Amino acid sequence: MSAVSAVWHALQISLFMFWEVLWPLAFGFLLSAVVQVLVPKQAVARVLGRSDARGFAFAVLFGAASSSCSYAAVALARTLFRKGATFVNAIIFEFASTNLVFELGLVLLILLGWQFVAAEFAGGLLMAVILWIVFKLTLRQRMVADAASQAEKGVVGSNMEGHGEMDMSITKGPFVARLLSPRAFTNISHYFFMDVYSVYIDIGVGFLIAGALAAWVPNSFWHVFFFTSNPTVNTFWGPLVGPLLSMVSFVCSVGNVPLAAVLWNGGMSFGGVISFIFADLIILPILNIYRKYYGGGASLYLLAVSYAAMALAGFLIGLAFNLTGLTPAHFNVAVFQAPPAWNYTSFLDIGFIVLIAVMLWRFLTTGGPQMLRAMSQPGGGGHAPMDHDQHHHH
């Protein structure tokens, strides 16, 4: 194969995968935008200010409802922490909003099947509980105080802080009236495109890397790397190495599902694939953001605690699924070979493309591009589009 046809083969796989998951991605962003418009951040921070089981439960619940890419989740967690959430609840919220969200479940379902969805959600809850327990046992008040003073030191120049600080929620009036108001349509379009803007590079890179790995790395390499011929070693090795592979892949939230499909094709253990998907919050760029937000000590602490929780949750879920006989047999992920066809996926994709076009028109005609520019300035954010009545301060 010539170099050109090799590259084309990889791109083709990336495009086939992207077409398969276009509508669930759009649907997830839309749901997230609606939640952000209807639920003010101040109210969330208030509920997350409790350090009891109820605070923990709400951190998981609100996290799952406000899906976002890892970078946006980290920025939002810092905002909640600064507005009164406990440090533990802010971090749990962050994990829930990248691992327990609707569009991740849909993309997993389409690429890998229902067992992965069940394992992702059961494992995500288990991981949140493990994190909570480990925080209770090991987190020192001194570190929280240091993290709090570091978190207040102004904004680090990335578009995500502006995104995390911004609140365009509509709080007056009955639920349905708020949801169907012209202002809600404007604000939903703004949140939708700012969420997409914050994550499009990650998702794109995720698909390109997945396409390249699927096209160019033979499965025989993965079989050796994952000890596929030795199921016992494979069972332990997968969850340990999964988060490490994720760390160096640099890909966040939904963008790592195509990569997970490649690893599953290559013979990685079920628990290993689950721990790999969990690990989008310890990729190197995010550890660096932790360092800026909360200080070096806290960033290393979060790495250690997160890695332990991911590896353990992946291993235990893998074990549970093995014992109950629910682990799917290894199969080749069909999406890698199949070009788009006239099926429900294509119809849903086209429907969502039309919806996105309508929202794009609204976004462009109500000050959206100026807002994006403001967000991208260091210290940006908090700028509200023309028809907002709630300006925000830092």
N, C-alpha and C positions, 0 to 999 in steps of 0.2 A: 504493500500500500504506500502510495506517495504521501508526503507530509500534508499536502492540501486535502486529500481525501480522508486522512486520519483526523484532521481538524474538523472537517465537515461532518464526519461520523459523530464526533463528540458533541458538536453544536446541535446536530439533529436530535440526539438523545436528550439534551438539555431542553430543547424546544418542545419535544413530545411530552416531557415531564411537566413543563410549565403549563401547557395547554390543559393537561389533566387536572391541575390544581388551581387554575385561574379563578373559577367561580367560588370555591370555598375560601380562598384568600380574600377576595372582594367582599364576600358575605361577612367574614370575620371582622374586617376593617369597618364595615358599615355598622355592625352590631356594637363594636367598641365605640364608634363615634356617637351613636345614639345614647349609650350609657353615659359617656362623658358629658353630653349635653343635658341629661336629665338628673345627674347626681353630682352636686358640688363637691370639690375636693376638701373644702373646709369641714364638711359633714363627715366625710370618710376619715379624715385625720382625727376628728373628735372621738369617733368610735374606736379607732385604733390606738387611742391613748391609754387604754386599759391593759394591764399586763397579766390579766387572768385568762382562763380558757375561753371566755366569751370574746375577748379582744382577739385571741388567736383565730377563733372560728370566723370572725368577721374579716380578718386579714386574708384568710384563704378565700372566703366568699367574694369579697370585693376584688381581690386579685384576679380570680377566675372570670369575673364579669368585665374587667377592664383590660382586655387583651392588648398587647403591644409588643414591639420588638424589644430585645434585651436592653438596648441603649435607652429607649424611652421608659422602660420599666424602672431602670436604675435611676434615671433622672426624676421620675415621678416619686419613687420611694424616698429620695432625698427631700423632695418638697414636702411629702407627708410627715417625714421625721422632723423637719423644721417647723411644721405647723402644729406639732403636738403628738404625733404617733410615737409609740415607743420604738426604739431601735430594732428590737426583735421583730415587732409586728411589721415594721417597714420592710425588713428583709424578707419575711415570710410572704408579705403581699407581692413583693417583686418575683419570688419564685413561683407563686401561684399564677401571676399574670403572664409568665412565659411558658408554664408547663401544664396548666389546667384549663387552657382556653379552647373555645369552640373551634376556631379555624384550624388549630393544630390537630384536634381530633378528626376533623373532616379530611385534612390532607393525609393523615396517617391511615384513615379508613380507605381512602382511594388508592394510595400507593402500597400499603402493606396489609390491610385487612383488620377486622374487628378485634382480633386478639390484642393487637398492638394498641388499639384505642383503650381497651379495658385495662391493659397493663400500664399504660401511660397515666390514666386517671387514678387507678388504685395506687400505683407507685408514687405519683405526684403527692397524693394525700399522705402516704407513708413517709415520704421524704420530708414533708412539712412538719409532721409529728417528730421525726428524728431530729430535725434542725431545732425545733422548739425545745426538746429535752436537752440537747447538747448545749444550746444557749443558756438554759436555766442552770446547767451544771458548771459551765466554764466561763461564761461572759462576766467580766469584772466591771463594776460600776465606773472605775477609773477610765477604762477604755471607752465606755459609752460617753462619758463627759468629754474626753479628748475628741471623739468623733463628732459630738455635738458642736464643739467650738470650731472644729475644722469645717463642718458643714455650713456654718454661718459665714465663712470667709469669702462671701461673694461668689459669683458664678464663673465657672471655668468655660473658656470660649468654645462651646460646641452648640450646635443648634438644638440639642436635646434638652439643655437646661431651660431655654426659653419655652420649649414644649412642655416640660414638667411644671413650670410655674404658671402656665396659662390656664385660666379658668373661664370658659364661656358658657357655663351651665345656666339654664333657664329655670328659675325656682318659683316664679309666681303663676298661680292659676292651676286648674285641674290637669291631671296627667295627659289625657288625650288632647286637650286643647294646646298644651305646651308642645306635645310631639308633632302636631299637625300645623303648627304656626309657621308663617313664612320665615320667622327668625330662626326657628329650629332647623329648617331646611338649609338656611345659610350656614349656621354653626356646624351642622352635621357635615356639610360639604367641606368646611374649613378643617375640622378634625380629621376627616377622611384623608384629605390630600396631605395634611401635615404628617399623619401616621405613615402614609405611603412614602412620603419624601424622606422620612427618618429611616426607612428600612429597605428602600428599593435596591440599594447597592448590595446589602447583605444577602437579600433573597436572590438577586442576580448572580452574585459570586457563588452562592450555594449551588445553584443549578449548573453553572459552568464547571465548577469543580467536580460535581457529581457526574456530569456528562463525560468529563475527561477521564475520571477514575473508571467509570463503567466501560468506556471505549478502549482505554489503553492499558489498564492494569489487569493482567490475567487473574482469574479466580484462583488459580493454583498458588499465586503469591499469598493471597488472603488466607487460603487454607493452611499454609505453613504458619503464617503470622498468628492466626487465632487458635492453633493447635486443634484444628477441626477433627483430626483423626483420633484425638484423645478427649472424649466427651467430658470426663471429670475435670481435666485441666482447663478445657474450654469454658466450662461453667464458672470456674473461679476467675480465670484470666480475663474474660470478656468485661465484666463490671469494673475490674481494676484498670484496664487499659482504655475502656470506652471514654471516660471523662478526659483522659490525657490526649486522645486523638481529637476530641472536640476542642480542647484548649488551643491546639496548634492549627485547627482548621479555620479559626477566626469567624465562623459563620454563626449567626444568631437565630434564635427561635425557629420559626417555620422553615427558614433556609436550610436547617440541618436535617430535615426529614428526607430529602432526596439523597443526601450522603448516607443516612441511616439505611436507606434501601440498598445502596451499593454494598455497604458492609454486611447487611443481611444476606444479600446474594453471594457474598464472598465466604460465608460460613461463620460469621460472628455469632456468639451465643445470644439467645433471646434476651436474657438479663443484661448482656453487654450492650445490645442495641438500645434498650431502654435507658441504661445509665448514660450512654452517648447522647441521647436526645435531651436528657435532663441537664447536660453540662454546659448549656449555652451561656450561663452566667459566670463561668470562670475562664472564658476565652481571654487571651492576653490583653486586648484593648480594654476590656471591662475591668480587669484587675487594675489597670492603670487609672481608670476613672475612679474606682474605689479609693485608690491612693490619694487622688486629688480631693475627693469628697470627704473622706473620713480619716486620712493619714495612713502612713506606711504600715504601722502595727496592725491596725484594723483590717487593712487589705490582705495581709498575710493570714490573719486569723480567719477572715471570711473564706479565703481560699482553702485552708485546712479543713474547716468545719463543713464547707459545701462539698468538697471532694469526698470526705468520709460519708456524708449523708447520701450523695448520689451513688457511690459505689455500693454502699450497704443496701439502699432501697432497690437498686437494679438487681443485686444478687438475690435478695429475699423474694422479690417479685418473680424472678426467673425460677427460683426454687418452688414457690407456690404454684406457678403455672405448670411446672414439670410434674409435681405431685398430683395435681388435679387432672393431668392429661390435657391441659388446654394449650400447651405450647404448640404452635403450628409447625408442621414439618418444613424444612428449608425448601423454598421454591424460588424459581426465577421470577423476578418482578417483571410482569408483562409490559409495563409502561415503557421499558427501555426499547422494546422492539416495535411497539404498535404506533403507526401514524394515526393522527386524529381521524375519526369516522363520524358519520351522522348518527350520533347517539345522544342520550340525555346530557352528557358532558358538554358537547358542542352547543346544544340548544341553551343550556344554562349559561355557558360562557358568553354566548352572543347576547343573551338577555342582560347579563351583568355589564357587558361592554357598553350597551346602550345606556344603562343606568349611570355608569361612570361618566359617560359623555355628558349627560344632563347635569350631573353634579359638578363636572369640570366647568361647564358654562356658568353655573352659579358661583363657583369659586373664583373664576376669573373676573366676573362682573361685580363682585362685592369686596374687592380689596384683598383677595387672597394672596396674590403674588407679592404685594408690599409687605404683607404679614410674614410671609416666608423669608423675605429679605431681612426683616427686622429680627426674626428668630435666629437667623444665621450669623448676625453680628455677635461678637463676644459681649455677653451681658444682655443679649436681646431677649425678646419674649415679653409677655405681659401686654403686648400691643393688641388692641381689640379691633376687629373690622368695623366699618363705618356704622353699622346699625346696632352696635352693642351699647347697652347702657351700663355695663359693669367694667369700668377700667380697673386694672389691677396694679398694685404697687409691689415692689420687691421687699 
